[in-house]
Amino acid sequence: MKITNSRTVLVVAALGLALTVATPAAAAPGSTAGRAGATCRPGTLDPSPLRGSITGLPNADATSAQVRISTPEGCWTGVSGVRDLRSQAPVPPHARFRIGSVTKVFTAALVLQLAAEGRIDLADPVQRHLPGLLPADYPTVTVRQLLDHTNGIPSPRMPEGIEWQLAHRYDRWTPEQIVRLGLRNPREFEPGTRQHYTNMGYIVAGLLVEKVTGHSYARELERRIAGPLRLRDTYAPGDDPRILGPHAHGYQAVVRDGATELVDATTWSQTFTPASGNVISNLVDLDTFMTALFAGRVVPPAQLAEMFTLPAVPDVAGGPARYSAGLTAFPLPGGELLWIKTGSRFGYLTGVASTRDGRLRVQYSITGTDAKGEELSRTAQAVIGAALGML
């Protein structure tokens, strides 16, 4: 298993299909009252397409779904499915979930804040701030190249198969261990010459945040973003494999002796994806964060431009670059771009999307039964198609 994430590629493919068809860390649960983004007034918005996309849960594809959409016509939040298969209880209000690679948006914001403060320069060599992490003869990798996936740092290769994953779900890794394991492989390309979406740049970026600030990633996330924005359900779990506070359980379909069974995947160490896929949040917090971020209230405008700028290099398959610092660009009819980020951890699929002006925003969490599979969850595809059809 390579430490990469193809989920964004699958989501972009689904987006294209939909357009063609439709044209501190351990904080206790907190009230959402009074927080920006907590109020969701329906207005004249007709949520029927999105409501229909998440009906009938639980089923073989997903056990629950939470969706939120905000448009100039109004806002709608919908929940379907169950908290867990044993009790069949409904999904709790404001349920937390693993956001997977949506974590990268938070990490990019942290690094860009440090750049705005003059504590780093995006053109700085990573080797200057993290001496000894990369081999002495390794070519220069810049901070910017960490964020826009043009660094070429190789990923670790781990055994394939869900049974190995389950057997090692409580393993604890340090970021340095992951980097060393990756560096056993040849680098993918000369830094700055190609783009390839992986977790490695963000794992190193997390180390950079810790080295420059002298604090843990979890503390900086709370101090710089979650605290000021009152994101009471957003935290980095560190070594804790649990999801604290109200949440829906995630499950993984496993075939054993010819029969498929659903294994509870809720409790799982996220130390293999530090700063790249480990954060926990909820719909309201993600909407509040994305709204504030795009409005320039998290990262100053000069540095925020990095999140809406694509590098002038091809991707490793020869196509155009699609990834900026933390986000993915998807063209809409008429030339406008939709800025998206998706994530997947075992049991959980997450996505956020917004137009640059924030007039259309979508967030979802789906407890998919094969969240890391090659095929994108049918429920996720239905949600994406319904949201785009409401443009």
DRENMARFI-326893 format. One line per field, with one value per residue (C-alpha): residue number from 1; residue in three letters; chain; x, y, z. Coordinates in steps of 0.1 Angstrom, whole numbers, plus 5000, padded with zeros to 4 digits. Layout:
DRENMARFI-326893
nr <- (NUM_...) $
rest <- (ALA_...) $
kette <- (A_...) $
east <- (X_...) $
north <- (Y_...) $
up <- (Z_...) $
This chain:
DRENMARFI-326893
nr <- (1_2_3_4_5_6_7_8_9_10_11_12_13_14_15_16_17_18_19_20_21_22_23_24_25_26_27_28_29_30_31_32_33_34_35_36_37_38_39_40_41_42_43_44_45_46_47_48_49_50_51_52_53_54_55_56_57_58_59_60_61_62_63_64_65_66_67_68_69_70_71_72_73_74_75_76_77_78_79_80_81_82_83_84_85_86_87_88_89_90_91_92_93_94_95_96_97_98_99_100_101_102_103_104_105_106_107_108_109_110_111_112_113_114_115_116_117_118_119_120_121_122_123_124_125_126_127_128_129_130_131_132_133_134_135_136_137_138_139_140_141_142_143_144_145_146_147_148_149_150_151_152_153_154_155_156_157_158_159_160_161_162_163_164_165_166_167_168_169_170_171_172_173_174_175_176_177_178_179_180_181_182_183_184_185_186_187_188_189_190_191_192_193_194_195_196_197_198_199_200_201_202_203_204_205_206_207_208_209_210_211_212_213_214_215_216_217_218_219_220_221_222_223_224_225_226_227_228_229_230_231_232_233_234_235_236_237_238_239_240_241_242_243_244_245_246_247_248_249_250_251_252_253_254_255_256_257_258_259_260_261_262_263_264_265_266_267_268_269_270_271_272_273_274_275_276_277_278_279_280_281_282_283_284_285_286_287_288_289_290_291_292_293_294_295_296_297_298_299_300_301_302_303_304_305_306_307_308_309_310_311_312_313_314_315_316_317_318_319_320_321_322_323_324_325_326_327_328_329_330_331_332_333_334_335_336_337_338_339_340_341_342_343_344_345_346_347_348_349_350_351_352_353_354_355_356_357_358_359_360_361_362_363_364_365_366_367_368_369_370_371_372_373_374_375_376_377_378_379_380_381_382_383_384_385_386_387_388_389_390_391) $
rest <- (MET_LYS_ILE_THR_ASN_SER_ARG_THR_VAL_LEU_VAL_VAL_ALA_ALA_LEU_GLY_LEU_ALA_LEU_THR_VAL_ALA_THR_PRO_ALA_ALA_ALA_ALA_PRO_GLY_SER_THR_ALA_GLY_ARG_ALA_GLY_ALA_THR_CYS_ARG_PRO_GLY_THR_LEU_ASP_PRO_SER_PRO_LEU_ARG_GLY_SER_ILE_THR_GLY_LEU_PRO_ASN_ALA_ASP_ALA_THR_SER_ALA_GLN_VAL_ARG_ILE_SER_THR_PRO_GLU_GLY_CYS_TRP_THR_GLY_VAL_SER_GLY_VAL_ARG_ASP_LEU_ARG_SER_GLN_ALA_PRO_VAL_PRO_PRO_HIS_ALA_ARG_PHE_ARG_ILE_GLY_SER_VAL_THR_LYS_VAL_PHE_THR_ALA_ALA_LEU_VAL_LEU_GLN_LEU_ALA_ALA_GLU_GLY_ARG_ILE_ASP_LEU_ALA_ASP_PRO_VAL_GLN_ARG_HIS_LEU_PRO_GLY_LEU_LEU_PRO_ALA_ASP_TYR_PRO_THR_VAL_THR_VAL_ARG_GLN_LEU_LEU_ASP_HIS_THR_ASN_GLY_ILE_PRO_SER_PRO_ARG_MET_PRO_GLU_GLY_ILE_GLU_TRP_GLN_LEU_ALA_HIS_ARG_TYR_ASP_ARG_TRP_THR_PRO_GLU_GLN_ILE_VAL_ARG_LEU_GLY_LEU_ARG_ASN_PRO_ARG_GLU_PHE_GLU_PRO_GLY_THR_ARG_GLN_HIS_TYR_THR_ASN_MET_GLY_TYR_ILE_VAL_ALA_GLY_LEU_LEU_VAL_GLU_LYS_VAL_THR_GLY_HIS_SER_TYR_ALA_ARG_GLU_LEU_GLU_ARG_ARG_ILE_ALA_GLY_PRO_LEU_ARG_LEU_ARG_ASP_THR_TYR_ALA_PRO_GLY_ASP_ASP_PRO_ARG_ILE_LEU_GLY_PRO_HIS_ALA_HIS_GLY_TYR_GLN_ALA_VAL_VAL_ARG_ASP_GLY_ALA_THR_GLU_LEU_VAL_ASP_ALA_THR_THR_TRP_SER_GLN_THR_PHE_THR_PRO_ALA_SER_GLY_ASN_VAL_ILE_SER_ASN_LEU_VAL_ASP_LEU_ASP_THR_PHE_MET_THR_ALA_LEU_PHE_ALA_GLY_ARG_VAL_VAL_PRO_PRO_ALA_GLN_LEU_ALA_GLU_MET_PHE_THR_LEU_PRO_ALA_VAL_PRO_ASP_VAL_ALA_GLY_GLY_PRO_ALA_ARG_TYR_SER_ALA_GLY_LEU_THR_ALA_PHE_PRO_LEU_PRO_GLY_GLY_GLU_LEU_LEU_TRP_ILE_LYS_THR_GLY_SER_ARG_PHE_GLY_TYR_LEU_THR_GLY_VAL_ALA_SER_THR_ARG_ASP_GLY_ARG_LEU_ARG_VAL_GLN_TYR_SER_ILE_THR_GLY_THR_ASP_ALA_LYS_GLY_GLU_GLU_LEU_SER_ARG_THR_ALA_GLN_ALA_VAL_ILE_GLY_ALA_ALA_LEU_GLY_MET_LEU) $
kette <- (A_A_A_A_A_A_A_A_A_A_A_A_A_A_A_A_A_A_A_A_A_A_A_A_A_A_A_A_A_A_A_A_A_A_A_A_A_A_A_A_A_A_A_A_A_A_A_A_A_A_A_A_A_A_A_A_A_A_A_A_A_A_A_A_A_A_A_A_A_A_A_A_A_A_A_A_A_A_A_A_A_A_A_A_A_A_A_A_A_A_A_A_A_A_A_A_A_A_A_A_A_A_A_A_A_A_A_A_A_A_A_A_A_A_A_A_A_A_A_A_A_A_A_A_A_A_A_A_A_A_A_A_A_A_A_A_A_A_A_A_A_A_A_A_A_A_A_A_A_A_A_A_A_A_A_A_A_A_A_A_A_A_A_A_A_A_A_A_A_A_A_A_A_A_A_A_A_A_A_A_A_A_A_A_A_A_A_A_A_A_A_A_A_A_A_A_A_A_A_A_A_A_A_A_A_A_A_A_A_A_A_A_A_A_A_A_A_A_A_A_A_A_A_A_A_A_A_A_A_A_A_A_A_A_A_A_A_A_A_A_A_A_A_A_A_A_A_A_A_A_A_A_A_A_A_A_A_A_A_A_A_A_A_A_A_A_A_A_A_A_A_A_A_A_A_A_A_A_A_A_A_A_A_A_A_A_A_A_A_A_A_A_A_A_A_A_A_A_A_A_A_A_A_A_A_A_A_A_A_A_A_A_A_A_A_A_A_A_A_A_A_A_A_A_A_A_A_A_A_A_A_A_A_A_A_A_A_A_A_A_A_A_A_A_A_A_A_A_A_A_A_A_A_A_A_A_A_A_A_A_A_A_A_A_A_A_A_A_A_A_A_A_A_A_A_A_A_A_A_A_A_A_A_A_A_A_A_A_A_A_A) $
east <- (5000_5014_5007_4988_4951_4933_4900_4903_4908_4877_4857_4867_4857_4823_4820_4826_4800_4775_4780_4775_4743_4730_4747_4933_4928_4906_4879_4845_4815_4803_4772_4771_4748_4762_4789_4793_4779_4757_4725_4712_4680_4663_4650_4637_4662_4646_4668_4649_4678_4702_4676_4670_4707_4710_4677_4675_4705_4719_4725_4754_4772_4769_4755_4750_4753_4754_4752_4751_4746_4746_4735_4721_4687_4692_4709_4700_4714_4703_4711_4703_4712_4722_4747_4758_4744_4740_4717_4702_4700_4699_4730_4735_4732_4764_4781_4819_4838_4872_4878_4908_4927_4905_4931_4954_4934_4940_4977_4981_4964_4988_5019_5006_5000_5036_5046_5024_5042_5076_5087_5092_5093_5075_5106_5127_5144_5128_5163_5170_5142_5144_5181_5188_5152_5162_5195_5224_5226_5188_5178_5163_5126_5108_5080_5057_5065_5053_5019_5013_5024_5054_5080_5086_5093_5087_5059_5063_5050_5031_5015_4983_4951_4924_4934_4969_4953_4930_4958_4979_4951_4965_5001_5017_5039_5060_5062_5100_5095_5071_5096_5125_5104_5094_5130_5139_5123_5136_5123_5094_5109_5130_5113_5093_5091_5059_5028_5017_4991_5005_5004_5042_5045_5019_5035_5067_5047_5033_5069_5077_5048_5061_5097_5090_5065_5079_5045_5026_5005_4974_4982_4988_4956_4936_4955_4955_4923_4899_4901_4897_4869_4852_4854_4845_4843_4876_4908_4938_4936_4974_4978_4942_4925_4890_4866_4857_4822_4791_4798_4785_4804_4823_4824_4846_4833_4855_4851_4859_4852_4832_4809_4809_4809_4810_4838_4836_4864_4856_4885_4917_4951_4956_4993_5002_4987_4998_4989_4977_4946_4942_4918_4883_4855_4818_4797_4792_4829_4839_4814_4826_4862_4858_4837_4863_4892_4878_4869_4905_4899_4922_4951_4959_4951_4987_4993_4957_4964_4985_4954_4939_4971_4980_5017_5028_5039_5023_5011_5028_5003_5010_4979_4976_4982_4950_4962_4970_4981_4955_4927_4918_4905_4875_4862_4825_4806_4814_4849_4844_4863_4849_4875_4872_4889_4880_4892_4888_4898_4885_4848_4846_4843_4844_4842_4841_4835_4831_4831_4858_4832_4817_4782_4779_4793_4789_4801_4794_4804_4795_4803_4810_4816_4845_4858_4893_4882_4890_4854_4839_4809_4776_4762_4791_4785_4748_4755_4781_4757_4728_4748_4761_4727_4716_4741) $
north <- (5000_5034_5063_5081_5090_5085_5096_5131_5117_5095_5124_5146_5119_5117_5155_5154_5127_5147_5178_5158_5144_5173_5202_5210_5180_5161_5188_5176_5181_5217_5235_5251_5279_5313_5300_5313_5287_5271_5286_5269_5287_5269_5300_5291_5263_5230_5202_5174_5162_5160_5145_5118_5111_5099_5081_5043_5042_5020_4998_4977_5009_5031_5031_5069_5102_5138_5166_5204_5228_5266_5286_5322_5306_5291_5263_5227_5200_5164_5133_5097_5062_5051_5059_5022_4989_4974_4999_5013_5046_5078_5097_5122_5159_5176_5142_5142_5122_5116_5141_5123_5144_5174_5178_5191_5223_5230_5222_5244_5272_5268_5269_5299_5317_5311_5326_5356_5361_5360_5329_5310_5318_5295_5295_5283_5249_5224_5213_5247_5242_5204_5196_5159_5148_5144_5129_5153_5148_5152_5180_5211_5208_5241_5247_5256_5223_5205_5222_5218_5182_5190_5178_5143_5128_5090_5073_5042_5009_4988_4953_4953_4939_4948_4920_4935_4969_4955_4937_4969_4994_5004_5008_5041_5059_5090_5114_5108_5071_5075_5098_5074_5045_5065_5075_5038_5042_5063_5098_5102_5131_5162_5186_5213_5194_5174_5171_5140_5140_5121_5125_5130_5167_5173_5149_5169_5202_5190_5186_5220_5236_5219_5229_5265_5270_5247_5233_5202_5202_5196_5226_5249_5237_5246_5279_5293_5280_5259_5283_5316_5303_5285_5251_5231_5198_5200_5185_5164_5132_5124_5089_5084_5060_5070_5097_5117_5131_5123_5104_5078_5045_5037_5002_4983_4955_4924_4892_4861_4825_4838_4859_4897_4911_4946_4953_4983_5006_5036_5031_5033_5050_5079_5082_5070_5102_5130_5165_5149_5129_5127_5155_5150_5176_5180_5197_5230_5234_5226_5251_5278_5271_5271_5303_5321_5308_5319_5353_5359_5356_5327_5334_5369_5376_5376_5341_5329_5333_5302_5282_5293_5291_5259_5252_5255_5219_5187_5160_5126_5113_5142_5162_5197_5203_5203_5207_5240_5245_5224_5224_5209_5229_5217_5237_5245_5255_5291_5289_5293_5269_5249_5244_5210_5187_5151_5126_5090_5069_5034_5038_5075_5096_5134_5162_5200_5222_5259_5285_5311_5337_5312_5316_5278_5255_5218_5195_5158_5129_5093_5063_5042_5004_5005_5040_5032_5011_5016_5026_5057_5050_5051_5073_5097_5098_5105_5133_5149_5147_5161_5190_5199_5196_5224_5249) $
up <- (5000_4990_5013_4987_4982_4949_4964_4949_4914_4918_4931_4902_4878_4895_4893_4856_4852_4873_4853_4821_4834_4854_4840_5225_5211_5235_5239_5250_5227_5227_5217_5183_5194_5184_5162_5127_5103_5130_5117_5086_5073_5044_5026_4991_4986_4974_4990_4973_4952_4981_5004_4978_4975_5011_5016_5023_5047_5061_5031_5017_5005_5036_5071_5075_5057_5068_5042_5043_5014_5014_4984_4979_4981_5015_5035_5042_5065_5061_5080_5072_5085_5120_5146_5148_5135_5170_5185_5152_5170_5147_5140_5168_5161_5150_5149_5146_5120_5105_5078_5062_5036_5043_5070_5044_5041_5078_5075_5044_5064_5093_5071_5052_5085_5094_5061_5067_5100_5083_5103_5071_5034_5009_4988_5018_5014_5038_5047_5063_5088_5092_5089_5087_5078_5041_5031_5027_4989_4984_4960_4975_4984_4991_5015_4986_4970_5001_4999_4961_4957_4935_4960_4946_4981_4978_4998_5019_5006_5030_5026_5007_5020_5046_5070_5074_5079_5106_5123_5125_5132_5166_5155_5164_5140_5143_5112_5112_5109_5079_5061_5067_5054_5023_5016_5011_4977_4948_4947_4922_4902_4906_4930_4911_4878_4882_4904_4922_4950_4981_5018_5021_5016_5043_5068_5064_5066_5100_5112_5099_5119_5150_5145_5137_5165_5191_5198_5187_5156_5177_5199_5168_5152_5183_5190_5155_5139_5160_5190_5172_5150_5179_5161_5192_5174_5155_5168_5160_5180_5183_5195_5206_5182_5194_5181_5212_5215_5195_5163_5139_5138_5106_5091_5067_5045_5048_5029_5050_5040_5010_5032_5036_5071_5084_5108_5131_5120_5142_5166_5145_5150_5126_5133_5098_5083_5107_5094_5062_5072_5109_5120_5134_5128_5119_5093_5111_5119_5083_5069_5095_5086_5049_5050_5071_5051_5017_5032_5042_5079_5085_5061_5049_5012_4999_5012_5006_4969_4971_4978_4944_4923_4904_4897_4861_4858_4845_4867_4866_4841_4817_4823_4838_4875_4895_4931_4948_4984_5002_4975_4942_4913_4893_4863_4861_4830_4821_4833_4870_4893_4922_4949_4966_4990_4998_5023_5032_5062_5069_5076_5066_5035_5037_5012_5011_4981_4976_4949_4953_4965_4989_4975_4971_4998_5003_5031_5035_5057_5046_5067_5036_5040_5016_5020_5008_4979_4942_4934_4949_4972_4953_4981_4977_4939_4944_4969_4945_4915_4935_4948_4913_4899_4923_4910) $
